[in-house]
Every structure is written in structure tokens, then in C-alpha cells.
Amino acid sequence: MQIWRGAGVREAIGRSLGPEGIVVGRPGRPSPSWIAGLPFGPDQFFLGGPTGPLGTEDLPELLDALLEAIPDSVRRIYHYDATWAQEVERAFTRAGFEDFVHRYTMVRSLPAPRLPEPARLGLEALSEENEGDFVAAYASCLEGCLSPMSLEDRADPAAALRFQMRQEHGPGGRQWLLARTASGDVAGIALLDRYGPEDSDWVVTFVGTTRAHRGQGYAKELLSSAAARATRAGARTLYLAVCQPNLPAVGLYRRLGFRTRETYRVFRKLRSAAPVTGA
């Protein structure tokens, strides 16, 4: 197997997967098939699928080579391509990962839905003065959350929130929104960002209400406010991701006009597994 990284990735498949992107190809062939990877966090990795025709007999060796090239620090791998689902799961199992949870990517067209009248929440941007409120609100949002992804974040919500803030979607687009009630209580937070280099696609990377303010319609208002801000910034579509078991959130998003675009799987490294050897 042959492995490309960084600039070699761009030469191999004609586009950038980031400075640490990985492509694995079969040697000795003028037009090999590839499996590509892209890190998007300190311990998380996106795994793409083959970019061309690929026979079943080639896949195990390609996958094993790619997983060996992924850094030992990676704890979660996100995989969208369902074409080779069984083969991918076998390879991940061999590398010490388990199929953790399935997630939806959901999308809706903008402009945003109308806000409830009258608007009950005031929104603040992230600042040094309210960073502590952001962290406390994020921790409260995770309490009782039905998302398996959030269960792991509860051990260190501050680190989980910092990871959310570091994600690179689109330059200059991030808006971290803290929602307060008229009495000054923090009701929730939303993290809004460009989904890519164009202004037309935006993403809500997190939205949640604090434990004391659930069931009062604040999540709908907060998400609607985020969508309205994206609309004013030129967005035509708004994306978000949600775990399949989180049925209340899925139902809310569908009522607000979001539709499922794709389903992907998250694989988690088993705590008792031997570390994957890095290349």
C-alpha cells in the first residue's frame, strides 16, 4: 500500500483534505482507487470512501493500511459511505473500534421560520466576561441529554465546548450565542458557523437549553434565532447533526422544517483495546 499525506493528498486526488489528510492507494497502478481520511478535532477523524471503482478483494488491505496510518490519539471515527458497511465495520473491529452510534445530517432551506412572538430571549456573543456562563450552560445542556455523543462529554464539558469552538468550518463565520431570559437566567447556547467557504451554507454545530429551561419552547426560539442570523449573513441552507436515539430533538428539527440528508456512523475506540499502531 502507498500512503499520501498533506500536499501529497492534493496531488493524489486533486483536492485538499487538510494538512494531515491521508490517502491510501494500491501501488503500481496508474489510476488506483483510494480511501481518504481527514482529522477535524484533537481526537476525531473523518473517514471517506473509495473515490473510484473498488473490488471487495482490495478493500480489507486498503482499510487496514489507512487505520494503521491514523494517529493513536484518535478516539472517534466518522464514516458516511454505506457502500462497504460490513467490510468497514470488520476493519474497525480489528483496529479496536466499536460501532457507537448512528447520526443524521439534517438540512433546511432558509429564510428562517418565524420566531415565536414576542421573543423571550436575549442573545449574547461569546466574550471573556461570559465564557464561564457558556461553560456552565454547556454542562447543564448535557445533563439529561439523550444523545450518546453527549454522554462522553459530561466528564469534561469545558474541554468538549472548547473542541466545538475550535472546529474549522468556514473562516470568519463563527457565532457563539448565549441566550438569557428577561430575568437574566441563562436558558441555552447555540454554536453557529459557516459550513464552507461560501456564504450560502451554514451549520448549527450545537444547540441546547439548560436543564431548568427545558420544555418551555426555548430550544425552538434559540434555533430560530440562529437560523435568522444565518439568513442575514446570506445563508440559503442550514445544516445540523443529531444522534438517532435523541428522538425529541429529531422531532423538533423536523417540525422546524429540517429534513434528513444522510445518515452516518460514529465508531468509538474501545477503552480496553490495544492502541492502533501509527505509521
C-alpha positions in Angstrom: 0.0 0.0 0.0 1.1 3.6 -0.7 0.2 6.4 1.7 0.0 10.1 0.9 -0.3 13.0 3.4 -0.6 16.8 3.2 0.5 18.1 -0.2 0.6 14.5 -1.4 -3.1 14.2 -0.8 -3.7 17.1 -3.2 -1.5 15.6 -5.8 -3.2 12.2 -5.4 -6.9 13.2 -5.7 -6.8 16.8 -6.8 -8.2 18.4 -3.7 -7.1 19.3 -0.2 -8.1 17.2 2.8 -6.1 19.4 5.2 -2.5 19.2 6.4 -2.9 15.8 7.9 -5.2 14.2 5.3 -4.4 10.6 4.4 -4.9 8.8 1.2 -4.1 5.1 0.7 -3.8 3.6 -2.7 -2.7 0.4 -4.4 0.8 0.7 -5.7 1.8 0.0 -9.3 -1.5 1.1 -10.9 -1.8 4.3 -12.9 -5.4 5.1 -11.6 -5.7 3.5 -8.2 -8.8 3.6 -6.0 -8.4 5.5 -2.7 -9.7 5.6 0.8 -9.3 9.1 2.2 -9.3 10.5 5.8 -9.4 13.9 7.4 -9.0 14.9 11.0 -11.3 17.6 12.3 -10.6 17.6 16.0 -7.9 16.6 18.5 -9.1 13.1 18.8 -11.7 12.7 16.0 -11.3 11.7 12.4 -13.5 11.6 9.2 -13.2 8.6 7.0 -14.3 8.9 3.4 -15.0 6.1 1.0 -13.4 4.9 -2.3 -13.2 7.6 -5.0 -13.5 5.1 -7.8 -14.3 1.5 -8.6 -13.1 -0.8 -5.9 -13.3 -4.6 -5.7 -14.2 -6.3 -2.5 -10.9 -8.2 -2.5 -8.9 -4.9 -2.4 -10.8 -3.3 0.5 -9.5 -5.1 3.6 -5.9 -4.3 2.8 -6.7 -0.7 2.0 -8.7 -0.2 5.2 -6.1 -1.8 7.4 -3.4 0.4 5.9 -5.5 3.5 6.4 -6.4 2.7 10.0 -2.7 2.0 10.8 -1.8 5.5 9.4 -4.4 7.2 11.7 -2.7 8.7 14.8 -3.1 6.8 18.1 -4.8 9.8 19.7 -7.9 9.3 17.6 -10.9 8.1 19.7 -13.8 8.5 17.3 -14.0 8.0 13.5 -16.9 9.3 11.5 -17.9 7.4 8.4 -20.5 8.4 5.8 -20.2 5.8 3.0 -22.5 2.9 3.5 -21.4 1.0 0.3 -19.0 -1.2 2.2 -20.6 -1.1 5.6 -19.8 -4.7 6.6 -16.2 -4.5 5.5 -15.6 -1.2 7.2 -17.1 -2.5 10.5 -14.8 -5.6 10.3 -11.8 -3.4 9.8 -12.7 -1.1 12.6 -13.2 -4.0 14.9 -9.8 -5.4 14.1 -8.4 -1.9 14.9 -10.1 -1.8 18.3 -13.1 0.4 17.5 -16.8 -0.3 18.0 -19.9 0.9 16.1 -21.0 3.6 18.6 -24.0 5.5 17.2 -25.7 6.5 14.0 -26.3 10.2 13.3 -28.4 12.2 10.9 -27.2 15.2 8.9 -30.3 17.4 8.6 -30.8 20.4 6.4 -33.5 23.0 5.8 -33.8 25.9 3.3 -33.8 29.5 4.5 -35.2 32.1 5.3 -35.7 31.0 8.8 -39.0 30.1 10.4 -40.8 32.9 12.2 -39.8 33.4 15.8 -42.4 33.0 18.5 -44.0 36.3 19.4 -42.9 38.0 21.5 -39.2 36.9 21.5 -38.3 36.0 25.1 -34.6 35.5 24.8 -31.8 38.0 24.6 -28.6 36.7 22.7 -25.0 37.5 23.7 -21.9 36.8 21.7 -19.0 34.9 23.4 -16.7 37.2 25.4 -14.2 36.9 28.2 -16.9 38.2 30.6 -19.4 35.4 29.8 -17.1 32.5 29.0 -17.8 31.0 32.4 -21.6 31.2 31.7 -21.0 29.4 28.4 -19.2 26.5 30.0 -21.8 26.2 32.8 -24.6 26.3 30.3 -23.0 23.7 28.1 -22.6 21.4 31.1 -26.2 21.9 32.0 -27.3 21.3 28.4 -25.6 17.9 28.5 -27.4 16.8 31.7 -30.2 14.5 30.8 -29.4 14.7 27.1 -30.4 11.6 25.2 -27.5 11.8 22.8 -24.9 9.1 23.3 -22.3 11.5 21.9 -23.0 13.9 24.7 -22.7 11.3 27.4 -18.9 11.1 26.9 -18.6 14.9 27.0 -20.1 15.2 30.5 -16.8 14.1 32.1 -15.1 17.4 30.9 -17.7 19.8 29.4 -15.3 22.6 29.3 -12.9 20.6 27.0 -15.9 19.5 24.9 -17.0 23.0 24.4 -13.5 24.2 23.5 -13.4 21.5 20.9 -16.7 22.7 19.4 -15.3 26.2 19.3 -12.1 25.1 17.6 -13.8 23.3 14.7 -12.8 24.8 11.3 -15.9 25.1 9.1 -15.6 28.4 7.4 -13.3 31.4 8.2 -14.9 34.3 10.0 -18.3 32.8 10.4 -18.5 31.6 13.9 -21.2 33.0 16.2 -21.3 31.6 19.7 -24.7 32.6 21.1 -25.7 32.7 24.8 -29.4 33.0 25.4 -30.7 34.8 28.5 -34.3 35.2 29.8 -35.7 38.7 30.7 -34.7 37.9 34.3 -31.0 37.3 33.3 -31.1 33.5 33.6 -29.0 31.6 31.0 -31.5 29.5 29.1 -29.3 27.9 26.5 -26.5 28.2 23.9 -26.1 27.8 20.2 -22.9 27.5 18.1 -23.4 28.7 14.6 -20.8 28.7 11.8 -20.3 28.7 8.0 -20.4 25.2 6.6 -17.8 26.0 3.9 -16.1 28.8 2.1 -19.3 30.1 0.5 -21.9 32.2 2.4 -24.8 30.1 1.3 -24.3 27.1 3.6 -24.2 27.4 7.4 -24.3 24.8 10.2 -25.6 24.8 13.8 -22.8 22.7 15.5 -24.6 22.7 18.8 -27.9 23.9 20.2 -29.3 23.2 23.7 -31.3 24.5 26.6 -30.2 24.3 30.2 -31.9 21.8 32.4 -34.1 24.3 34.2 -35.5 25.7 31.0 -36.5 22.6 29.0 -40.0 22.0 27.9 -40.8 25.7 27.6 -40.2 26.3 23.9 -36.8 27.9 24.3 -35.0 25.4 22.1 -37.3 26.3 19.2 -36.8 30.0 19.8 -33.0 29.7 20.1 -32.7 27.6 16.9 -35.0 30.0 15.0 -32.8 32.9 16.2 -29.7 31.2 15.0 -31.4 30.5 11.6 -32.4 34.1 11.3 -28.8 35.2 11.9 -27.5 32.8 9.3 -30.2 34.2 6.9 -29.0 37.8 7.5 -25.4 36.6 6.7 -26.5 35.3 3.3 -27.2 31.7 4.1 -29.7 29.7 1.9 -29.4 26.4 3.7 -28.8 25.5 7.3 -27.3 22.1 8.5 -27.2 20.3 11.8 -26.4 16.9 13.1 -28.3 14.8 15.6 -28.0 11.3 17.0 -30.8 9.0 16.0 -31.7 8.0 19.6 -32.4 11.6 20.5 -36.0 11.5 19.3 -37.2 14.7 21.0 -34.5 16.7 19.2 -35.1 14.9 15.9 -38.8 15.7 16.2 -38.2 19.4 17.0 -35.9 19.8 14.0 -38.4 18.2 11.7 -41.2 20.4 12.9 -38.9 23.4 12.1 -38.6 22.2 8.6 -35.3 20.2 8.7 -35.1 17.0 6.6 -32.7 14.2 6.8 -30.0 14.5 4.2 -27.8 11.5 5.1 -27.0 9.1 7.9 -23.5 8.3 9.1 -21.9 6.2 11.7 -19.6 7.0 14.5 -17.0 4.4 15.6 -15.5 4.7 19.1 -12.2 3.2 20.2 -12.8 0.6 22.9 -11.1 1.5 26.2 -9.7 -2.0 26.6 -8.4 -2.2 23.1 -4.8 -2.3 22.2 -3.7 1.0 20.6 -3.6 1.2 16.9 -0.1 1.4 15.5 0.6 4.8 13.8 2.6 5.0 10.6 
